[in-house]
Every structure is written in C-alpha cells, then in structure tokens.
Amino acid sequence: MTRPDRRSHRTPAPPTGVRYARLRRISGCAWLLVALALPTGAAAQEPAARPAASAGPRFSFGGEAAVSMSPEDHGYFNYSADAYSVLRLVRLDGSAQYRPAAWLSLIADVRLEVGIGEGGWEVTPYALFARIRPWSGAPLDIQAGIIPPVFGAFSRRSYGADNPLIGLPLGYQYVTTLRPDALPASADELLRKRGRGWLVRYPIGNETPDHGVPLSNGLRYPIGVELHAGSGRVEAGVAVTTGNLSNPDARNVGNRPQVSGRVAVRPVPGLVFGASASHGTFLTKALTDSLGTTGAEGTNDQTGVGFDAEYSGGHWIVRAEGIFSRWRLSPTAPPYIGDPLGAFAIDVEARYKIMPGLYAAVRLDHLGFTEICGSAECLPWDAPVRRVEAGGGYSIRRNMIVKAVYQYNRRDGTFHPTQSLASVQLMVWF
C-alpha cells in the first residue's frame, strides 16, 4: 500500500508520461463502470437492486463502483482523514453475506480507493462482522467484529446512491487541526495552525507532519460489539468499540474502550428523530506515556453528542444532522489550553424528485469551534467553515447514476479562505 505525499502545500505536476498513465487509469475505470451497467444478455434486461442474490438465499453479494472528478482542491476543503479528496476519487466496493444458519450471518465489505492525482491507493476491510439473532421472534441482534458505527445517521449512507450529492457533511469529513498522536506546545501554537488541518505538525509526540481528525470519522468502522434492539417506531443500539469518534479504528489509545449509542423514534410514517452519544479515549498510548500521564485525571478523552432528523413524503426527502464534540487535552505550556476544545457541525439537506430518474438536491453546512485565548487575542481554536453544495442526479439505468454538483466553501482566516468546485460522479451498483 502506498500513501500520498502531503508534505508540500501543492503537489508538483507529474511528468507528461505519468499524467498520461493516470488519465488512462481514470478513463479505464470510467469504462469499467459503463461496462458494468450495460446489459450482457437476457438476464441483464432487468437489472437487480443491490445486493444481487447468488447461490440461493444463504449467500448474497453486491458491489459498487464510482468515479468522482473535480478540479484540484487547493484549499483542502474536501480532504478526509483518508488523505484523499472525496471529490477526486475512484472507489470500488464489494460486499458479501453468508448465512450458515437462520440465526447467524457473516458480513464482509472490502473497499479499494484511488485518489486521483494523489499518487496513492488503499485497500480497506471496511466491514467484517458476525450478526447473531438469538431469538427469531424478538427484534434483537448482536454484531461483533469490524462493525458499522452506532453514532449518527450519515455514516450509514456516506457513499452510494443514498447520498444525493458527491461531497460529505463537514462534521464527518473536514479535518481539524487536532491530532491524536501529537499536541501543540501552547494555545498560541494551536491558534497559528487554524485552517491547516490537512497537514499539521506539533512538537510534542509524533513530529511527522500529518492530517488532523474530523469531529466524527464516517469513513472508518471500529472493532467491537454492538447490541441492537427494536423495530418499527422505536429502536436503539449501544456499542463498545476501539478508538474514539474522530478515530474509530485506533488501537493504541490506552485500555479504555469507546462507548456509543443511538436511539431513533418514528412517530409517524416518513418521520424519524434520532439522538446519539459517544465517549472514548482520544490521545494515543505512546503520547500519554511520553507525557507521564494515563489520562485518568480527565485530560485525554473525546465526548460527542448528536441529533438527526429525516422527513420523506411525496417528492421530498429532507434531512438535518448536528454533532457536538469536546476534546480534553493535557496542558503543556503557557498560555495553557485549559478548557476543553469544542466544535459543532450542522447540516441540512433536501432532495426533490423532479421526474422519474431525475432529482435536484442541496446541502447547507456549518462547522464552528469554541474560543481559546492566546497571548494576544481570543479566537476559535480552528477556523470556522461554511459550505453550500447543490446539484442533482440522473439515473441512466436502474443501477447506474450520474451526478453533477457545484460546491462553494468559505473558511475564516487567511489560508485559502474560499474555494469553488464543480464535480461529476459516475456510479454503478450491482
């Protein structure tokens, strides 16, 4: 596995031959998507919805492929914790489910991602877990392994046709200036890094420049156990897993696991209200060992709470979600970061079906941060961000959709305060 080089502000332009090879790979992926969607015989005249069944009811499999393209994001607004821009990405996803018994299912999901123009690729076992239903008549199941997150709503639909746009909400994607493996020396240093979470370096802990973390990483699944109960009007889930909300698949964060939960209520058909909470250790064990603290005094954790709502009726689907996160870090030098660092993200999304196969959508995003005081002034500890993304999609076939969006980003501060991007995506599922 190779990783992109993010050590410079801008990636140097590759040689002409390399650019030509990249274009061939990207165009090849696009032709692959078209080929997957085209009929190949009588069986292909009625494409099946994902996942397609195979080898009887005990085994099913499905796949999804997408190519997203846009101009280079010089402000790094769309870079995620995976070190790629979500608007410049080739993604292949394969999932399978096997039911050896009526009460047991084994689920696997593997994902290949290639950052366009980033020079890197990554294969990830996105999900790998067992689902156990102890009683056939009871709405109760247990999941163990690399499991879907309990917290929030968007992480369950972050990719695929259920995302009407191409970008992700800021709370689930935008990288802040916080790192779990490194700390700023003082409040002044943290304020100097505002708006530069895509590549940040601190003197305490791991001194290698690297990206920060989002409020909630919706692109990674944790390892652990989940208990889910209920159906119909009320359902709830609770999980004990690795890592924390910002870094769910972390292994090196001490001996305390993350505990998270969500409750969803459906008072009437088409309306859903949800509430989530999470608490876990944030800093890596290597960093706390170097500081001589275990974090038992409450200076090494992340607490998150969230709400979500959805209404669907007629031609409309309207969704809203909010996340509040608070990190408590060990103070190191004056001026101290004495108070917890808080951040709040909210997004409102609407999709309208214009006609069969054609829809329009818009999402409004805001990400804000609490203030800290340095030697000279008090400011939000990271630069607040606002985003508007609008566009639509058209279903070329039942299992093939093309999306086009326009995105406007604005960030407080002097580092690339604005960025406008147009993006297109071709997606196929089978």
Steps between C-alpha positions, in 0.01 A plus 500: 500500500630845413387830644489845343774749571340797680816668627483799270226755454448396140586172338747559214364425156603148392693439179299482179530122479376457855205732437416301187513175696273643769251616240501151349430347843219747572340458157535124537309512827229709336465247216482225763202675661325525166570134423359391835177686431442385142282196432687181407212272407148409590578491871623858487181647357359534855791610722465402863519744788809473718588250636437236238424154629720208405514133587164504681382693803800402713749705301466847352749741359506849359734763373529870436739697285534877471725754333487857633687778321549870568772766474773490762386617843778748587334585831475133605135546597404150381799306627405232749688301763578251221726771347297524178255753366155340494430692177803346322471130567462162333328252729418132458297332773407134535281349770379148577276333755488132593234344724617161628198491732174689543636676808849581363623722214861573402551833321811632323563824313829582326574836343767615253561875475728689262551873550503665156820699465615399852729216396363257761255217546356309792314172553292494818297225669218746555277259692552144620260378767259233616136580564323277750123493553449283812118488474320497168192670640681779687629823337848455648837440338866502600783603267866428566812581297567806283150641539306800365507798736207556733545879521313724259303443182718608207772241560245235399456662157829683444550338160266373236181612337351597837736799506330736252815714466869413466659676797457398864372712790777700670452326835578162346780598263678833564832448681563732796841591641478243782713186486477200736876435481635856544425810708564873455739650752259780595180681408703737282628212286153350458367838384783532247385175334139613442364375168797273425373162617586326173871505602597606851809448715535530878814470718357265764458136398529395136677788324431371147260734313161334457130580469267566790171330581133585430235528769370156402676280248222356288744322267637244746335228707615405853571156644264393775160366600158657443162416643203617296138471607161617380327554170209699374447816701793475744844344465825537691860385476800506732858402417834449674780548248856611435612858451285809525253697291773677301721194457277191533745235384782610733661219700759693700285719726544337840287246679164681498271419206252730332136474605239636260127477448206626296122507541264554206127573518248486211185672630325488160588343164768700320630681809806397703671666798832371634737581786856372544780512758859380517791505743850365451872552556655736244880520532719205407664295771846587365426871548354468850794280604743769381305760701502280809121491527236235436221751454324370811466857625270582208744664256491244221155434363244592236129534573247540223125550483286520190150534366349413164161531336351389169171561324398326179172555322387547143791626289703620802763362735627752758775418751679689775783393727713662769813386685659656806844371599721586796865401543690530828877519455794513741627859552867526408628861505363854549277641378329175591214330319312466825141464384366214286514562125150495356368485144150495354394393150152521352370421152158518335438306180201486265434286193211552257395246238427697184396202289576127491879464498575871549542693826646823637670536841667755725693482828590788734788444743655687791795402721589717800748486788517631856740779589833477679723787611860536392754764597350766272133416438216255541386314187328175401769232532447399135365701208118475461380366164180541300398303192220499244475204262227477237439283199312194393506154353357304210452124489627384162391150596344351809847422636699787349487867597693810404522797738614857446547756778635845572661562838596828667721500811592789728743488791592774748864600499759565230583149376294450179186656648274402207479218247244432229492156339292323238496121518350206312459139607411182316373218721397141434372238746414138445 
